């Protein structure tokens, strides 16, 4: 299979949202930096990250967003969301682990997501996850919040 060139385009079109419950600073409070890196295990067993411009099917790609509070006051109740790109499957690994997930882009719940099938509660496959959201209760002035999720190229 050819390298996935869509990753470069996905980063351009990638929608990362931050909604502020205290909207007085919504326009300028957060600066976001998005990274997409292949997760590579080195010969000595350590993990390294390299740009994911040519990820192949089956490779792990980490999407990482760093949000910086750019104002001189703390902000509270910040919800930041990372969509899971098409052609990617969430691995179940997210940092911080307090992330909530959605399968419809609207309703978020703690992971693992479950549903009722034939009167039994079953886990929803990770392949159905569409986005993750983290609720950041407090972000001090000029500090950052770092969130990430791992995916596999499908």
C-alpha positions, 0 to 999 in steps of 0.5 A: 500500500502506498504511503498515506499522503492524506496525513499532511492534508488531514493536519491542514483540515484537522478540526481541533476544537476548544470550547470555553465555558467562561466565554469572555476569553474565548477568542484569544485565550488558547493557542493550539499546536497540533502534532502527528507523529509515528510511534516507533519502538527503537532497538533498545525497546524505547519509544520515539516519535517521528513526523507521520508524513508517510505512515503506512497501513498498520503503523501507529500515529499519535495526535498530540495537541498542546493548548497554551493559555495566552492570557494573564489570567487563569481560565476554567472549564475548558473542553478540548476535543481531538477528532479521530481522522478517517482511515484511522482507528483509535488504539484505546491509548489517550493522555491524560486517561480522563478523556471521554469518547464519542461515536456520534460526535455529539454525546461523550461518555467515559471510556470504555464506551458500552451499549446494550445488545440483546439485554447484555452490556457490551464494549463498543469497538474502538473502531467506532470511536469518532473523537475524544474530549478532555475537560480541563478544570483549571488552566493557569495563566501562561501555562499549557495543557497537553493531550494526545491519542494514538491511532492505527492507520487502517 
